[in-house]
Amino acid sequence: MLLPYPIRVFPNPHAGVPGTVVLPLGGFRRAKAEIAGWDGYAPTPLRDLPEWAARVGVAAIRMKDEAPRFGLGSFKALGGAYAVANLLGDALARQNVAPAATSADLVSGRYRSATEKLTVTCATDGNHGRSVAWGASRFHCRCVIFVHETVNRARVDAIAAFGAEVRRVPGTYDDAVRAAAEQAATEGWMVASDTSWPGYTEVPRDIMQGYRIVADEAADQWTGPAPTHVFVQAGVGGMAAAVSVHMRQRFRPSPQLVVVEPDRAACLLASAENRIATAIGGDLDTVMAGLACGEPSLLAWEELGRSSHAFVAIPDAAAIETVHLLAERGIEAGESGVAGLAACCLTAADPDARRILGLGPESRVLVFNTEGRTGG
């Protein structure tokens, strides 16, 4: 299986503490009803990995594989495009063009003369920007995407292929987030960010509600005794928080949630250690580019700070090896996409981590491949 790479494991001392409802169920139902009606929607597969489970000494490992999602290769398709549809619908209502435009209306071009005058923007390390650009193309509005200086050409080209303008800015993903917000405020653009901060929460909340579909499908597809552990990777934490909320809603007792980050960009682990949302510095240089974030999302931290059983940081080499091992079995994945599976294997092989996480021969683990092959 994997080589014995060094990992950091931090058990959350606040796990189980009550808190506010971050993602109300009604919002998820609206997102699911909308997205399930889109052309091309289909549940992605839940893959059983019995060989992996046997080698690490657990009863089962099953991987929700998001590589086929809408042909975009990432779960992000469920969030960014949905946010674009909501933003455009709200804008058309404010302009008295249409009181309740649906995504079907937008796709048809019924209000194209109005939507073509509107611009959506966001920052991205690749996948979220691709989803927003795809949504803007489908719904007929202008799109400007900000990327930081280390985002590779393949990811930029995939965004531009949907007609978006891509602007590269110095610094990290977090610098690109600020650049997008500042330019939007100047130009009157709409921000479709998947991270939240004080005063900006509703759009990220919609995006996270879309992400819950991944967990909902996985729960529907799961057979036999419920999962005991869920390993889910995090950048700013939106996907992890969405999974957390939905696992708690679908399973009783809820599985132990383990949040996984690159060891060079572990802002949620740092937040847990400091007991407050914490931004970390540095260049955040990791091959897990989709997770290279130094500042947690406010909404995500409100959920994960109290619901996560533990936080785990893994090195790049573990993700790279996991990508290759899956490829040998015909499963395409990117380095960010395999972080949860890599962490499951590494912690199960480490006696102290195994004890902290309560992993044993009866454990049933759910992981997520959040992206397909990244193209470089």
Short mmCIF file of the C-alpha atoms (twelve columns), coordinates in Angstrom:
data_MODEL
# 
_entry.id   MODEL 
# 
loop_
_atom_site.group_PDB 
_atom_site.id 
_atom_site.type_symbol 
_atom_site.label_atom_id 
_atom_site.label_alt_id 
_atom_site.label_comp_id 
_atom_site.label_asym_id 
_atom_site.label_seq_id 
_atom_site.Cartn_x 
_atom_site.Cartn_y 
_atom_site.Cartn_z 
_atom_site.pdbx_PDB_model_num 
ATOM 1   C CA . MET A 1   0.000   0.000  0.000   1 
ATOM 2   C CA . LEU A 2   1.468   3.402  0.884   1 
ATOM 3   C CA . LEU A 3   4.936   4.033  2.217   1 
ATOM 4   C CA . PRO A 4   5.017   5.203  5.891   1 
ATOM 5   C CA . TYR A 5   4.956   8.952  5.281   1 
ATOM 6   C CA . PRO A 6   4.968   11.340 8.261   1 
ATOM 7   C CA . ILE A 7   1.564   12.752 9.213   1 
ATOM 8   C CA . ARG A 8   0.126   15.134 11.786  1 
ATOM 9   C CA . VAL A 9   -3.013  14.115 13.660  1 
ATOM 10  C CA . PHE A 10  -4.874  16.504 15.932  1 
ATOM 11  C CA . PRO A 11  -7.951  15.206 17.793  1 
ATOM 12  C CA . ASN A 12  -10.561 17.923 18.103  1 
ATOM 13  C CA . PRO A 13  -11.186 18.745 21.780  1 
ATOM 14  C CA . HIS A 14  -14.461 20.477 20.832  1 
ATOM 15  C CA . ALA A 15  -15.984 17.639 18.837  1 
ATOM 16  C CA . GLY A 16  -19.685 17.346 19.562  1 
ATOM 17  C CA . VAL A 17  -20.133 20.828 21.034  1 
ATOM 18  C CA . PRO A 18  -23.545 22.228 19.970  1 
ATOM 19  C CA . GLY A 19  -23.570 25.168 17.595  1 
ATOM 20  C CA . THR A 20  -25.581 27.108 15.073  1 
ATOM 21  C CA . VAL A 21  -27.178 25.505 12.019  1 
ATOM 22  C CA . VAL A 22  -24.868 26.419 9.149   1 
ATOM 23  C CA . LEU A 23  -26.770 24.694 6.324   1 
ATOM 24  C CA . PRO A 24  -30.552 24.509 6.832   1 
ATOM 25  C CA . LEU A 25  -32.233 21.476 5.284   1 
ATOM 26  C CA . GLY A 26  -34.588 23.607 3.201   1 
ATOM 27  C CA . GLY A 27  -31.675 25.132 1.319   1 
ATOM 28  C CA . PHE A 28  -30.358 21.697 0.443   1 
ATOM 29  C CA . ARG A 29  -33.735 20.554 -0.827  1 
ATOM 30  C CA . ARG A 30  -33.916 23.557 -3.128  1 
ATOM 31  C CA . ALA A 31  -30.402 22.948 -4.426  1 
ATOM 32  C CA . LYS A 32  -31.063 19.266 -5.030  1 
ATOM 33  C CA . ALA A 33  -34.347 19.901 -6.840  1 
ATOM 34  C CA . GLU A 34  -32.666 22.457 -9.099  1 
ATOM 35  C CA . ILE A 35  -29.438 20.619 -9.893  1 
ATOM 36  C CA . ALA A 36  -31.088 17.218 -10.367 1 
ATOM 37  C CA . GLY A 37  -33.099 18.783 -13.183 1 
ATOM 38  C CA . TRP A 38  -30.063 19.942 -15.158 1 
ATOM 39  C CA . ASP A 39  -29.189 18.222 -18.434 1 
ATOM 40  C CA . GLY A 40  -26.446 15.700 -17.810 1 
ATOM 41  C CA . TYR A 41  -27.147 15.207 -14.114 1 
ATOM 42  C CA . ALA A 42  -26.478 11.664 -12.905 1 
ATOM 43  C CA . PRO A 43  -25.187 10.306 -9.593  1 
ATOM 44  C CA . THR A 44  -21.477 9.568  -9.645  1 
ATOM 45  C CA . PRO A 45  -20.308 6.084  -8.655  1 
ATOM 46  C CA . LEU A 46  -19.493 4.837  -5.172  1 
ATOM 47  C CA . ARG A 47  -16.576 2.476  -5.670  1 
ATOM 48  C CA . ASP A 48  -15.787 -0.366 -3.300  1 
ATOM 49  C CA . LEU A 49  -12.055 -0.771 -2.553  1 
ATOM 50  C CA . PRO A 50  -11.862 -4.166 -0.795  1 
ATOM 51  C CA . GLU A 51  -8.168  -4.675 -1.514  1 
ATOM 52  C CA . TRP A 52  -7.299  -1.348 0.095   1 
ATOM 53  C CA . ALA A 53  -9.501  -2.132 3.107   1 
ATOM 54  C CA . ALA A 54  -7.879  -5.525 3.618   1 
ATOM 55  C CA . ARG A 55  -4.378  -4.114 3.459   1 
ATOM 56  C CA . VAL A 56  -5.002  -1.412 6.071   1 
ATOM 57  C CA . GLY A 57  -7.073  -3.614 8.374   1 
ATOM 58  C CA . VAL A 58  -10.593 -2.184 8.173   1 
ATOM 59  C CA . ALA A 59  -13.854 -3.797 7.110   1 
ATOM 60  C CA . ALA A 60  -14.548 -1.552 4.137   1 
ATOM 61  C CA . ILE A 61  -13.320 1.469  2.196   1 
ATOM 62  C CA . ARG A 62  -15.711 2.975  -0.327  1 
ATOM 63  C CA . MET A 63  -14.839 5.946  -2.488  1 
ATOM 64  C CA . LYS A 64  -17.339 8.393  -3.955  1 
ATOM 65  C CA . ASP A 65  -15.802 9.201  -7.342  1 
ATOM 66  C CA . GLU A 66  -16.539 12.747 -8.549  1 
ATOM 67  C CA . ALA A 67  -14.351 12.556 -11.665 1 
ATOM 68  C CA . PRO A 68  -17.366 12.015 -14.010 1 
ATOM 69  C CA . ARG A 69  -19.448 14.913 -12.604 1 
ATOM 70  C CA . PHE A 70  -21.085 16.841 -15.499 1 
ATOM 71  C CA . GLY A 71  -18.006 16.164 -17.608 1 
ATOM 72  C CA . LEU A 72  -16.108 18.731 -15.532 1 
ATOM 73  C CA . GLY A 73  -14.069 16.281 -13.491 1 
ATOM 74  C CA . SER A 74  -14.930 17.665 -10.067 1 
ATOM 75  C CA . PHE A 75  -17.639 17.950 -7.415  1 
ATOM 76  C CA . LYS A 76  -17.275 21.722 -7.784  1 
ATOM 77  C CA . ALA A 77  -19.755 21.578 -10.678 1 
ATOM 78  C CA . LEU A 78  -22.486 21.220 -8.056  1 
ATOM 79  C CA . GLY A 79  -21.674 24.507 -6.348  1 
ATOM 80  C CA . GLY A 80  -20.278 27.181 -8.628  1 
ATOM 81  C CA . ALA A 81  -22.789 26.842 -11.455 1 
ATOM 82  C CA . TYR A 82  -25.669 26.684 -8.988  1 
ATOM 83  C CA . ALA A 83  -24.465 29.919 -7.396  1 
ATOM 84  C CA . VAL A 84  -24.289 31.598 -10.808 1 
ATOM 85  C CA . ALA A 85  -27.894 30.624 -11.522 1 
ATOM 86  C CA . ASN A 86  -29.026 32.043 -8.173  1 
ATOM 87  C CA . LEU A 87  -27.058 35.271 -8.604  1 
ATOM 88  C CA . LEU A 88  -28.498 35.849 -12.066 1 
ATOM 89  C CA . GLY A 89  -32.016 35.075 -10.897 1 
ATOM 90  C CA . ASP A 90  -31.677 37.581 -8.049  1 
ATOM 91  C CA . ALA A 91  -30.255 40.222 -10.398 1 
ATOM 92  C CA . LEU A 92  -33.085 39.791 -12.895 1 
ATOM 93  C CA . ALA A 93  -35.628 40.126 -10.102 1 
ATOM 94  C CA . ARG A 94  -33.997 43.339 -8.838  1 
ATOM 95  C CA . GLN A 95  -34.062 44.741 -12.363 1 
ATOM 96  C CA . ASN A 96  -37.753 43.821 -12.731 1 
ATOM 97  C CA . VAL A 97  -36.855 41.692 -15.742 1 
ATOM 98  C CA . ALA A 98  -38.132 38.417 -14.271 1 
ATOM 99  C CA . PRO A 99  -39.462 37.844 -10.753 1 
ATOM 100 C CA . ALA A 100 -38.413 34.172 -10.558 1 
ATOM 101 C CA . ALA A 101 -36.198 33.101 -13.452 1 
ATOM 102 C CA . THR A 102 -35.275 29.422 -13.306 1 
ATOM 103 C CA . SER A 103 -32.050 27.896 -14.526 1 
ATOM 104 C CA . ALA A 104 -34.064 26.415 -17.414 1 
ATOM 105 C CA . ASP A 105 -35.101 29.959 -18.364 1 
ATOM 106 C CA . LEU A 106 -31.481 31.059 -18.220 1 
ATOM 107 C CA . VAL A 107 -30.203 28.131 -20.292 1 
ATOM 108 C CA . SER A 108 -32.841 28.786 -22.944 1 
ATOM 109 C CA . GLY A 109 -31.578 32.337 -23.394 1 
ATOM 110 C CA . ARG A 110 -34.983 33.785 -22.604 1 
ATOM 111 C CA . TYR A 111 -33.368 36.659 -20.683 1 
ATOM 112 C CA . ARG A 112 -30.094 36.714 -22.579 1 
ATOM 113 C CA . SER A 113 -30.343 40.402 -23.474 1 
ATOM 114 C CA . ALA A 114 -30.210 41.138 -19.723 1 
ATOM 115 C CA . THR A 115 -27.810 38.436 -18.528 1 
ATOM 116 C CA . GLU A 116 -25.186 39.276 -21.156 1 
ATOM 117 C CA . LYS A 117 -24.758 42.628 -19.414 1 
ATOM 118 C CA . LEU A 118 -23.957 40.940 -16.083 1 
ATOM 119 C CA . THR A 119 -20.576 39.651 -14.916 1 
ATOM 120 C CA . VAL A 120 -19.768 36.976 -12.351 1 
ATOM 121 C CA . THR A 121 -16.332 36.552 -10.854 1 
ATOM 122 C CA . CYS A 122 -14.423 34.471 -8.333  1 
ATOM 123 C CA . ALA A 123 -10.963 33.268 -7.421  1 
ATOM 124 C CA . THR A 124 -9.907  29.710 -8.025  1 
ATOM 125 C CA . ASP A 125 -7.078  27.218 -8.011  1 
ATOM 126 C CA . GLY A 126 -8.846  25.504 -10.913 1 
ATOM 127 C CA . ASN A 127 -11.977 23.485 -10.239 1 
ATOM 128 C CA . HIS A 128 -14.292 26.106 -8.734  1 
ATOM 129 C CA . GLY A 129 -13.456 28.623 -11.438 1 
ATOM 130 C CA . ARG A 130 -14.146 26.003 -14.077 1 
ATOM 131 C CA . SER A 131 -17.585 25.397 -12.564 1 
ATOM 132 C CA . VAL A 132 -18.387 29.124 -12.408 1 
ATOM 133 C CA . ALA A 133 -17.198 29.582 -16.000 1 
ATOM 134 C CA . TRP A 134 -19.303 26.618 -17.104 1 
ATOM 135 C CA . GLY A 135 -22.328 28.100 -15.350 1 
ATOM 136 C CA . ALA A 136 -21.742 31.516 -16.904 1 
ATOM 137 C CA . SER A 137 -21.508 29.922 -20.344 1 
ATOM 138 C CA . ARG A 138 -24.704 27.928 -19.838 1 
ATOM 139 C CA . PHE A 139 -26.626 30.868 -18.408 1 
ATOM 140 C CA . HIS A 140 -25.313 33.485 -20.861 1 
ATOM 141 C CA . CYS A 141 -23.398 35.993 -18.751 1 
ATOM 142 C CA . ARG A 142 -19.862 37.360 -18.710 1 
ATOM 143 C CA . CYS A 143 -17.288 35.721 -16.451 1 
ATOM 144 C CA . VAL A 144 -13.910 36.862 -15.095 1 
ATOM 145 C CA . ILE A 145 -11.860 34.375 -13.075 1 
ATOM 146 C CA . PHE A 146 -8.852  35.281 -10.921 1 
ATOM 147 C CA . VAL A 147 -6.040  32.762 -10.444 1 
ATOM 148 C CA . HIS A 148 -2.855  33.019 -8.428  1 
ATOM 149 C CA . GLU A 149 0.573   32.793 -9.935  1 
ATOM 150 C CA . THR A 150 1.198   29.050 -9.470  1 
ATOM 151 C CA . VAL A 151 -2.036  27.763 -11.033 1 
ATOM 152 C CA . ASN A 152 -0.887  25.644 -13.956 1 
ATOM 153 C CA . ARG A 153 -1.666  26.254 -17.615 1 
ATOM 154 C CA . ALA A 154 -3.906  23.198 -17.980 1 
ATOM 155 C CA . ARG A 155 -6.264  24.497 -15.288 1 
ATOM 156 C CA . VAL A 156 -6.301  27.990 -16.798 1 
ATOM 157 C CA . ASP A 157 -7.021  26.613 -20.273 1 
ATOM 158 C CA . ALA A 158 -9.891  24.500 -18.928 1 
ATOM 159 C CA . ILE A 159 -11.498 27.644 -17.501 1 
ATOM 160 C CA . ALA A 160 -10.911 29.741 -20.606 1 
ATOM 161 C CA . ALA A 161 -12.466 27.014 -22.764 1 
ATOM 162 C CA . PHE A 162 -15.862 28.114 -21.424 1 
ATOM 163 C CA . GLY A 163 -15.331 31.666 -22.616 1 
ATOM 164 C CA . ALA A 164 -14.211 33.158 -19.311 1 
ATOM 165 C CA . GLU A 165 -11.554 35.835 -19.050 1 
ATOM 166 C CA . VAL A 166 -8.789  34.600 -16.752 1 
ATOM 167 C CA . ARG A 167 -6.655  37.102 -14.829 1 
ATOM 168 C CA . ARG A 168 -3.513  35.974 -13.034 1 
ATOM 169 C CA . VAL A 169 -2.466  37.814 -9.862  1 
ATOM 170 C CA . PRO A 170 0.629   37.574 -7.633  1 
ATOM 171 C CA . GLY A 171 0.565   35.559 -4.442  1 
ATOM 172 C CA . THR A 172 -1.605  32.698 -3.216  1 
ATOM 173 C CA . TYR A 173 -5.205  31.608 -3.614  1 
ATOM 174 C CA . ASP A 174 -6.155  33.883 -0.717  1 
ATOM 175 C CA . ASP A 175 -4.627  36.857 -2.545  1 
ATOM 176 C CA . ALA A 176 -6.714  35.972 -5.602  1 
ATOM 177 C CA . VAL A 177 -9.860  35.890 -3.428  1 
ATOM 178 C CA . ARG A 178 -9.148  39.435 -2.290  1 
ATOM 179 C CA . ALA A 179 -8.371  40.605 -5.826  1 
ATOM 180 C CA . ALA A 180 -11.652 39.216 -7.150  1 
ATOM 181 C CA . ALA A 181 -13.676 40.827 -4.350  1 
ATOM 182 C CA . GLU A 182 -11.957 44.195 -4.799  1 
ATOM 183 C CA . GLN A 183 -12.432 44.232 -8.567  1 
ATOM 184 C CA . ALA A 184 -16.073 43.176 -8.206  1 
ATOM 185 C CA . ALA A 185 -16.728 46.048 -5.806  1 
ATOM 186 C CA . THR A 186 -15.180 48.498 -8.278  1 
ATOM 187 C CA . GLU A 187 -16.921 47.165 -11.387 1 
ATOM 188 C CA . GLY A 188 -20.283 46.154 -9.924  1 
ATOM 189 C CA . TRP A 189 -19.721 42.462 -10.657 1 
ATOM 190 C CA . MET A 190 -21.309 39.573 -8.756  1 
ATOM 191 C CA . VAL A 191 -18.975 37.411 -6.657  1 
ATOM 192 C CA . ALA A 192 -19.513 33.637 -6.769  1 
ATOM 193 C CA . SER A 193 -16.920 32.685 -4.154  1 
ATOM 194 C CA . ASP A 194 -16.806 29.288 -2.474  1 
ATOM 195 C CA . THR A 195 -15.210 30.759 0.627   1 
ATOM 196 C CA . SER A 196 -16.988 33.018 3.106   1 
ATOM 197 C CA . TRP A 197 -15.961 35.909 5.331   1 
ATOM 198 C CA . PRO A 198 -17.797 38.354 7.618   1 
ATOM 199 C CA . GLY A 199 -20.518 40.030 5.581   1 
ATOM 200 C CA . TYR A 200 -20.287 37.525 2.719   1 
ATOM 201 C CA . THR A 201 -21.968 34.224 3.498   1 
ATOM 202 C CA . GLU A 202 -25.103 33.641 1.421   1 
ATOM 203 C CA . VAL A 203 -23.474 32.726 -1.886  1 
ATOM 204 C CA . PRO A 204 -20.955 30.351 -0.247  1 
ATOM 205 C CA . ARG A 205 -23.875 28.848 1.676   1 
ATOM 206 C CA . ASP A 206 -25.666 28.118 -1.611  1 
ATOM 207 C CA . ILE A 207 -22.498 26.543 -2.973  1 
ATOM 208 C CA . MET A 208 -22.125 24.316 0.079   1 
ATOM 209 C CA . GLN A 209 -25.772 23.251 -0.232  1 
ATOM 210 C CA . GLY A 210 -24.943 22.100 -3.752  1 
ATOM 211 C CA . TYR A 211 -21.957 20.145 -2.457  1 
ATOM 212 C CA . ARG A 212 -24.246 18.236 -0.116  1 
ATOM 213 C CA . ILE A 213 -25.557 16.337 -3.132  1 
ATOM 214 C CA . VAL A 214 -22.292 14.374 -3.186  1 
ATOM 215 C CA . ALA A 215 -22.869 13.169 0.371   1 
ATOM 216 C CA . ASP A 216 -26.559 12.572 -0.275  1 
ATOM 217 C CA . GLU A 217 -25.818 10.340 -3.242  1 
ATOM 218 C CA . ALA A 218 -23.163 8.471  -1.258  1 
ATOM 219 C CA . ALA A 219 -25.647 7.828  1.554   1 
ATOM 220 C CA . ASP A 220 -28.214 6.550  -0.951  1 
ATOM 221 C CA . GLN A 221 -25.621 4.257  -2.552  1 
ATOM 222 C CA . TRP A 222 -24.188 2.904  0.697   1 
ATOM 223 C CA . THR A 223 -25.318 -0.655 1.493   1 
ATOM 224 C CA . GLY A 224 -25.013 -2.683 4.670   1 
ATOM 225 C CA . PRO A 225 -24.027 -1.262 8.050   1 
ATOM 226 C CA . ALA A 226 -23.469 2.501  8.013   1 
ATOM 227 C CA . PRO A 227 -20.010 4.048  7.689   1 
ATOM 228 C CA . THR A 228 -18.149 4.535  10.938  1 
ATOM 229 C CA . HIS A 229 -15.596 7.025  9.573   1 
ATOM 230 C CA . VAL A 230 -15.577 9.660  6.846   1 
ATOM 231 C CA . PHE A 231 -12.278 11.088 5.610   1 
ATOM 232 C CA . VAL A 232 -12.785 14.261 3.593   1 
ATOM 233 C CA . GLN A 233 -10.183 16.682 2.292   1 
ATOM 234 C CA . ALA A 234 -10.395 20.420 2.751   1 
ATOM 235 C CA . GLY A 235 -9.040  23.642 1.322   1 
ATOM 236 C CA . VAL A 236 -11.150 26.444 2.801   1 
ATOM 237 C CA . GLY A 237 -13.447 23.706 4.135   1 
ATOM 238 C CA . GLY A 238 -16.685 24.138 2.171   1 
ATOM 239 C CA . MET A 239 -16.920 20.580 0.888   1 
ATOM 240 C CA . ALA A 240 -15.865 19.083 4.228   1 
ATOM 241 C CA . ALA A 241 -18.489 21.115 6.086   1 
ATOM 242 C CA . ALA A 242 -21.180 20.123 3.593   1 
ATOM 243 C CA . VAL A 243 -20.288 16.455 4.029   1 
ATOM 244 C CA . SER A 244 -20.245 16.880 7.802   1 
ATOM 245 C CA . VAL A 245 -23.744 18.359 7.901   1 
ATOM 246 C CA . HIS A 246 -25.163 15.730 5.603   1 
ATOM 247 C CA . MET A 247 -23.579 12.736 7.292   1 
ATOM 248 C CA . ARG A 248 -25.123 13.889 10.550  1 
ATOM 249 C CA . GLN A 249 -28.497 14.195 8.845   1 
ATOM 250 C CA . ARG A 250 -28.396 10.816 7.087   1 
ATOM 251 C CA . PHE A 251 -26.767 8.475  9.613   1 
ATOM 252 C CA . ARG A 252 -27.433 7.749  13.290  1 
ATOM 253 C CA . PRO A 253 -25.024 7.624  14.932  1 
ATOM 254 C CA . SER A 254 -23.145 9.921  12.613  1 
ATOM 255 C CA . PRO A 255 -19.738 8.692  11.411  1 
ATOM 256 C CA . GLN A 256 -16.538 10.109 12.830  1 
ATOM 257 C CA . LEU A 257 -15.472 12.947 10.512  1 
ATOM 258 C CA . VAL A 258 -11.751 13.320 9.779   1 
ATOM 259 C CA . VAL A 259 -10.675 16.475 7.918   1 
ATOM 260 C CA . VAL A 260 -7.582  16.068 5.724   1 
ATOM 261 C CA . GLU A 261 -5.257  18.830 4.483   1 
ATOM 262 C CA . PRO A 262 -1.829  19.168 2.874   1 
ATOM 263 C CA . ASP A 263 0.862   19.606 5.500   1 
ATOM 264 C CA . ARG A 264 1.904   22.810 3.678   1 
ATOM 265 C CA . ALA A 265 -1.584  24.334 3.804   1 
ATOM 266 C CA . ALA A 266 -3.260  23.051 6.959   1 
ATOM 267 C CA . CYS A 267 -5.270  26.106 7.998   1 
ATOM 268 C CA . LEU A 268 -8.123  24.110 9.534   1 
ATOM 269 C CA . LEU A 269 -5.763  22.026 11.650  1 
ATOM 270 C CA . ALA A 270 -4.134  25.265 12.818  1 
ATOM 271 C CA . SER A 271 -7.583  26.661 13.591  1 
ATOM 272 C CA . ALA A 272 -8.393  23.604 15.684  1 
ATOM 273 C CA . GLU A 273 -5.130  23.923 17.578  1 
ATOM 274 C CA . ASN A 274 -5.779  27.623 18.239  1 
ATOM 275 C CA . ARG A 275 -9.514  27.112 18.868  1 
ATOM 276 C CA . ILE A 276 -10.328 29.969 16.509  1 
ATOM 277 C CA . ALA A 277 -10.342 30.394 12.724  1 
ATOM 278 C CA . THR A 278 -6.689  30.918 11.873  1 
ATOM 279 C CA . ALA A 279 -4.984  32.091 8.693   1 
ATOM 280 C CA . ILE A 280 -1.572  30.624 7.988   1 
ATOM 281 C CA . GLY A 281 1.226   32.184 5.966   1 
ATOM 282 C CA . GLY A 282 3.788   30.914 3.521   1 
ATOM 283 C CA . ASP A 283 3.578   30.139 -0.173  1 
ATOM 284 C CA . LEU A 284 1.203   27.177 0.399   1 
ATOM 285 C CA . ASP A 285 3.126   25.324 -2.292  1 
ATOM 286 C CA . THR A 286 1.601   21.851 -2.578  1 
ATOM 287 C CA . VAL A 287 0.794   19.488 -5.434  1 
ATOM 288 C CA . MET A 288 -2.672  19.259 -3.869  1 
ATOM 289 C CA . ALA A 289 -3.462  22.535 -5.617  1 
ATOM 290 C CA . GLY A 290 -7.189  22.382 -4.921  1 
ATOM 291 C CA . LEU A 291 -6.426  22.379 -1.206  1 
ATOM 292 C CA . ALA A 292 -3.749  25.105 -1.198  1 
ATOM 293 C CA . CYS A 293 -5.644  27.570 0.979   1 
ATOM 294 C CA . GLY A 294 -4.354  29.525 3.942   1 
ATOM 295 C CA . GLU A 295 -7.607  30.979 5.308   1 
ATOM 296 C CA . PRO A 296 -10.622 28.909 6.391   1 
ATOM 297 C CA . SER A 297 -14.092 29.781 5.192   1 
ATOM 298 C CA . LEU A 298 -16.055 31.361 8.035   1 
ATOM 299 C CA . LEU A 299 -19.107 29.121 7.465   1 
ATOM 300 C CA . ALA A 300 -17.000 26.001 7.114   1 
ATOM 301 C CA . TRP A 301 -15.144 26.649 10.339  1 
ATOM 302 C CA . GLU A 302 -18.418 27.226 12.226  1 
ATOM 303 C CA . GLU A 303 -19.342 23.648 11.272  1 
ATOM 304 C CA . LEU A 304 -15.999 21.856 11.322  1 
ATOM 305 C CA . GLY A 305 -14.731 23.423 14.520  1 
ATOM 306 C CA . ARG A 306 -17.354 21.491 16.452  1 
ATOM 307 C CA . SER A 307 -18.193 18.494 14.241  1 
ATOM 308 C CA . SER A 308 -14.807 17.121 13.203  1 
ATOM 309 C CA . HIS A 309 -13.448 14.243 15.232  1 
ATOM 310 C CA . ALA A 310 -9.886  15.005 14.128  1 
ATOM 311 C CA . PHE A 311 -7.716  16.888 11.648  1 
ATOM 312 C CA . VAL A 312 -4.939  15.206 9.669   1 
ATOM 313 C CA . ALA A 313 -2.167  16.779 7.570   1 
ATOM 314 C CA . ILE A 314 -0.394  14.676 4.948   1 
ATOM 315 C CA . PRO A 315 2.663   15.269 2.724   1 
ATOM 316 C CA . ASP A 316 2.582   15.700 -1.049  1 
ATOM 317 C CA . ALA A 317 4.393   12.422 -1.625  1 
ATOM 318 C CA . ALA A 318 1.504   10.464 -0.113  1 
ATOM 319 C CA . ALA A 319 -1.000  12.056 -2.476  1 
ATOM 320 C CA . ILE A 320 1.231   11.450 -5.489  1 
ATOM 321 C CA . GLU A 321 1.686   7.785  -4.643  1 
ATOM 322 C CA . THR A 322 -2.050  7.340  -4.070  1 
ATOM 323 C CA . VAL A 323 -2.797  8.820  -7.511  1 
ATOM 324 C CA . HIS A 324 -0.457  6.268  -9.089  1 
ATOM 325 C CA . LEU A 325 -1.902  3.349  -7.127  1 
ATOM 326 C CA . LEU A 326 -5.435  4.239  -8.187  1 
ATOM 327 C CA . ALA A 327 -4.326  4.674  -11.799 1 
ATOM 328 C CA . GLU A 328 -2.985  1.126  -11.747 1 
ATOM 329 C CA . ARG A 329 -6.548  0.049  -10.969 1 
ATOM 330 C CA . GLY A 330 -8.047  2.154  -13.730 1 
ATOM 331 C CA . ILE A 331 -9.310  4.993  -11.511 1 
ATOM 332 C CA . GLU A 332 -8.372  8.517  -12.576 1 
ATOM 333 C CA . ALA A 333 -7.806  11.005 -9.786  1 
ATOM 334 C CA . GLY A 334 -5.921  14.199 -9.065  1 
ATOM 335 C CA . GLU A 335 -3.658  14.808 -6.090  1 
ATOM 336 C CA . SER A 336 -6.274  16.893 -4.269  1 
ATOM 337 C CA . GLY A 337 -8.868  14.245 -5.003  1 
ATOM 338 C CA . VAL A 338 -7.076  11.417 -3.207  1 
ATOM 339 C CA . ALA A 339 -6.099  13.190 0.017   1 
ATOM 340 C CA . GLY A 340 -8.834  11.551 2.082   1 
ATOM 341 C CA . LEU A 341 -7.970  8.056  0.863   1 
ATOM 342 C CA . ALA A 342 -4.261  8.651  1.470   1 
ATOM 343 C CA . ALA A 343 -4.971  9.864  5.011   1 
ATOM 344 C CA . CYS A 344 -7.166  6.846  5.718   1 
ATOM 345 C CA . CYS A 345 -4.369  4.483  4.714   1 
ATOM 346 C CA . LEU A 346 -1.662  6.374  6.591   1 
ATOM 347 C CA . THR A 347 -3.601  6.720  9.835   1 
ATOM 348 C CA . ALA A 348 -4.736  3.088  9.742   1 
ATOM 349 C CA . ALA A 349 -1.092  2.019  9.477   1 
ATOM 350 C CA . ASP A 350 0.035   4.209  12.388  1 
ATOM 351 C CA . PRO A 351 -0.749  2.670  15.797  1 
ATOM 352 C CA . ASP A 352 -1.164  6.000  17.603  1 
ATOM 353 C CA . ALA A 353 -3.296  7.542  14.855  1 
ATOM 354 C CA . ARG A 354 -5.336  4.359  14.586  1 
ATOM 355 C CA . ARG A 355 -6.091  4.537  18.290  1 
ATOM 356 C CA . ILE A 356 -6.930  8.260  18.223  1 
ATOM 357 C CA . LEU A 357 -9.356  7.795  15.327  1 
ATOM 358 C CA . GLY A 358 -10.847 4.555  16.625  1 
ATOM 359 C CA . LEU A 359 -10.005 2.622  13.460  1 
ATOM 360 C CA . GLY A 360 -10.293 -1.145 13.747  1 
ATOM 361 C CA . PRO A 361 -11.208 -4.324 11.864  1 
ATOM 362 C CA . GLU A 362 -14.918 -3.427 12.007  1 
ATOM 363 C CA . SER A 363 -14.476 0.118  10.718  1 
ATOM 364 C CA . ARG A 364 -16.273 1.108  7.526   1 
ATOM 365 C CA . VAL A 365 -14.751 4.128  5.803   1 
ATOM 366 C CA . LEU A 366 -16.185 6.553  3.257   1 
ATOM 367 C CA . VAL A 367 -13.758 8.698  1.256   1 
ATOM 368 C CA . PHE A 368 -14.195 11.064 -1.687  1 
ATOM 369 C CA . ASN A 369 -12.271 11.381 -4.917  1 
ATOM 370 C CA . THR A 370 -13.074 15.047 -5.407  1 
ATOM 371 C CA . GLU A 371 -11.335 15.512 -8.765  1 
ATOM 372 C CA . GLY A 372 -10.268 13.539 -11.785 1 
ATOM 373 C CA . ARG A 373 -6.902  13.704 -13.493 1 
ATOM 374 C CA . THR A 374 -5.803  17.345 -13.446 1 
ATOM 375 C CA . GLY A 375 -3.741  17.423 -16.618 1 
ATOM 376 C CA . GLY A 376 -0.606  18.776 -14.987 1 
# 
